[in-house]
């Protein structure tokens, strides 16, 4: 898998990069799991509300040198990529998805890219 210096969920106006202060223990502290290839993966199920049975998956992958990442939003099982920002069917997922990404920024895992 090719990791890039910056990444964004499909359709998102905001791009992210790995925070300069991020260390491997920071990833582990925030529920990232080390893969067989020694990269790190975070999978979080995003729901529009607590009791809603519908869910999408936010998947953030960081390479082992902590200088590249990949961000994707998929169906709950991870089979199909979804553009929640430009699809009315998923409009109620935008705010919880942004909260999940803001949490990773707050924890100094990601940082938004300003161009």
C-alpha atoms as a printed R data frame, in Angstrom:
    type eleno elety resid chain resno       x      y      z
1   ATOM     1    CA   UNK     A     1   0.000  0.000  0.000
2   ATOM     2    CA   UNK     A     2   1.276  3.441 -0.901
3   ATOM     3    CA   UNK     A     3   1.166  5.962  1.906
4   ATOM     4    CA   UNK     A     4   1.155  9.683  1.170
5   ATOM     5    CA   UNK     A     5   2.380 12.629  3.226
6   ATOM     6    CA   UNK     A     6  -1.154 14.081  3.291
7   ATOM     7    CA   UNK     A     7  -4.536 12.392  3.060
8   ATOM     8    CA   UNK     A     8  -8.220 13.160  3.437
9   ATOM     9    CA   UNK     A     9 -11.454 11.200  3.494
10  ATOM    10    CA   UNK     A    10 -13.028 11.122  0.039
11  ATOM    11    CA   UNK     A    11 -14.760 14.445 -0.638
12  ATOM    12    CA   UNK     A    12 -13.425 16.160  2.491
13  ATOM    13    CA   UNK     A    13 -12.315 19.789  2.222
14  ATOM    14    CA   UNK     A    14  -9.647 19.231  4.917
15  ATOM    15    CA   UNK     A    15  -6.392 17.328  4.381
16  ATOM    16    CA   UNK     A    16  -4.424 15.807  7.234
17  ATOM    17    CA   UNK     A    17  -0.841 14.774  7.900
18  ATOM    18    CA   UNK     A    18   0.774 12.841 10.726
19  ATOM    19    CA   UNK     A    19   1.466 15.253 13.587
20  ATOM    20    CA   UNK     A    20   5.164 15.976 14.147
21  ATOM    21    CA   UNK     A    21   4.736 15.144 17.851
22  ATOM    22    CA   UNK     A    22   3.227 11.726 17.107
23  ATOM    23    CA   UNK     A    23   5.185  8.722 18.358
24  ATOM    24    CA   UNK     A    24   4.451  5.012 18.162
25  ATOM    25    CA   UNK     A    25   3.207  4.976 21.752
26  ATOM    26    CA   UNK     A    26   0.837  7.845 20.881
27  ATOM    27    CA   UNK     A    27  -0.727  5.632 18.226
28  ATOM    28    CA   UNK     A    28  -1.028  2.680 20.602
29  ATOM    29    CA   UNK     A    29  -2.545  4.930 23.304
30  ATOM    30    CA   UNK     A    30  -5.236  5.962 20.794
31  ATOM    31    CA   UNK     A    31  -6.287  2.434 19.795
32  ATOM    32    CA   UNK     A    32  -4.132  2.029 16.701
33  ATOM    33    CA   UNK     A    33  -3.232 -1.601 16.094
34  ATOM    34    CA   UNK     A    34   0.093 -2.681 14.647
35  ATOM    35    CA   UNK     A    35  -0.372 -4.707 11.457
36  ATOM    36    CA   UNK     A    36   1.743 -7.617 10.218
37  ATOM    37    CA   UNK     A    37   3.664 -5.163  8.011
38  ATOM    38    CA   UNK     A    38   4.444 -3.060 11.132
39  ATOM    39    CA   UNK     A    39   2.186 -0.216 10.029
40  ATOM    40    CA   UNK     A    40  -0.555  1.114 12.308
41  ATOM    41    CA   UNK     A    41  -4.301  0.980 11.673
42  ATOM    42    CA   UNK     A    42  -7.196  2.677 13.431
43  ATOM    43    CA   UNK     A    43 -10.763  1.605 12.708
44  ATOM    44    CA   UNK     A    44 -13.636  3.509 14.275
45  ATOM    45    CA   UNK     A    45 -17.336  2.911 13.631
46  ATOM    46    CA   UNK     A    46 -19.098  6.223 13.145
47  ATOM    47    CA   UNK     A    47 -22.823  6.412 13.888
48  ATOM    48    CA   UNK     A    48 -25.142  9.416 13.380
49  ATOM    49    CA   UNK     A    49 -26.466  8.918 16.915
50  ATOM    50    CA   UNK     A    50 -25.812  6.534 19.765
51  ATOM    51    CA   UNK     A    51 -28.852  4.323 19.145
52  ATOM    52    CA   UNK     A    52 -28.749  4.354 15.320
53  ATOM    53    CA   UNK     A    53 -28.047  0.873 13.874
54  ATOM    54    CA   UNK     A    54 -26.408  2.341 10.738
55  ATOM    55    CA   UNK     A    55 -22.648  2.813 10.805
56  ATOM    56    CA   UNK     A    56 -19.706  3.658  8.578
57  ATOM    57    CA   UNK     A    57 -16.051  2.912  9.287
58  ATOM    58    CA   UNK     A    58 -13.319  5.526  9.522
59  ATOM    59    CA   UNK     A    59 -10.010  3.814  8.758
60  ATOM    60    CA   UNK     A    60  -6.723  5.634  9.331
61  ATOM    61    CA   UNK     A    61  -3.473  3.887  8.429
62  ATOM    62    CA   UNK     A    62  -0.040  5.239  9.349
63  ATOM    63    CA   UNK     A    63   3.202  3.776  8.017
64  ATOM    64    CA   UNK     A    64   5.922  2.450 10.302
65  ATOM    65    CA   UNK     A    65   8.145  5.529  9.892
66  ATOM    66    CA   UNK     A    66   5.251  7.827 10.893
67  ATOM    67    CA   UNK     A    67   5.619 10.059  7.851
68  ATOM    68    CA   UNK     A    68   2.817  8.772  5.627
69  ATOM    69    CA   UNK     A    69  -0.847  7.958  6.035
70  ATOM    70    CA   UNK     A    70  -4.036  6.879  4.320
71  ATOM    71    CA   UNK     A    71  -7.541  7.884  5.425
72  ATOM    72    CA   UNK     A    72 -10.667  6.195  4.119
73  ATOM    73    CA   UNK     A    73 -14.345  5.989  4.962
74  ATOM    74    CA   UNK     A    74 -16.036  2.711  4.096
75  ATOM    75    CA   UNK     A    75 -19.162  0.722  4.753
76  ATOM    76    CA   UNK     A    76 -19.313 -0.881  8.179
77  ATOM    77    CA   UNK     A    77 -17.673 -4.087  6.921
78  ATOM    78    CA   UNK     A    78 -15.042 -2.149  4.947
79  ATOM    79    CA   UNK     A    79 -15.934 -3.394  1.477
80  ATOM    80    CA   UNK     A    80 -16.912 -0.165 -0.294
81  ATOM    81    CA   UNK     A    81 -15.484  3.355 -0.075
82  ATOM    82    CA   UNK     A    82 -18.015  6.076  0.718
83  ATOM    83    CA   UNK     A    83 -18.046  9.824  0.023
84  ATOM    84    CA   UNK     A    84 -20.050 11.126  2.998
85  ATOM    85    CA   UNK     A    85 -19.393 14.782  2.165
86  ATOM    86    CA   UNK     A    86 -21.064 14.759 -1.261
87  ATOM    87    CA   UNK     A    87 -23.795 12.153 -0.782
88  ATOM    88    CA   UNK     A    88 -27.171 13.124  0.698
89  ATOM    89    CA   UNK     A    89 -27.744  9.568  1.916
90  ATOM    90    CA   UNK     A    90 -24.833  9.955  4.331
91  ATOM    91    CA   UNK     A    91 -25.301 13.631  5.260
92  ATOM    92    CA   UNK     A    92 -26.047 12.798  8.905
93  ATOM    93    CA   UNK     A    93 -22.621 11.101  9.217
94  ATOM    94    CA   UNK     A    94 -20.612 14.256  8.415
95  ATOM    95    CA   UNK     A    95 -20.698 15.809 11.889
96  ATOM    96    CA   UNK     A    96 -19.801 12.613 13.830
97  ATOM    97    CA   UNK     A    97 -17.035 11.872 11.309
98  ATOM    98    CA   UNK     A    98 -15.601 15.356 11.767
99  ATOM    99    CA   UNK     A    99 -15.713 14.843 15.553
100 ATOM   100    CA   UNK     A   100 -13.759 11.587 15.216
101 ATOM   101    CA   UNK     A   101 -11.095 13.293 13.100
102 ATOM   102    CA   UNK     A   102 -11.002 16.282 15.493
103 ATOM   103    CA   UNK     A   103 -10.339 13.853 18.351
104 ATOM   104    CA   UNK     A   104  -7.277 12.497 16.517
105 ATOM   105    CA   UNK     A   105  -6.089 16.075 15.958
106 ATOM   106    CA   UNK     A   106  -6.624 16.877 19.641
107 ATOM   107    CA   UNK     A   107  -4.606 13.801 20.653
108 ATOM   108    CA   UNK     A   108  -1.739 14.956 18.373
109 ATOM   109    CA   UNK     A   109  -1.998 11.978 16.037
110 ATOM   110    CA   UNK     A   110  -3.043 14.049 13.014
111 ATOM   111    CA   UNK     A   111  -2.739 17.704 12.127
112 ATOM   112    CA   UNK     A   112  -4.703 19.568  9.464
113 ATOM   113    CA   UNK     A   113  -2.705 20.793  6.477
114 ATOM   114    CA   UNK     A   114  -2.920 24.459  5.634
115 ATOM   115    CA   UNK     A   115  -1.858 25.232  2.099
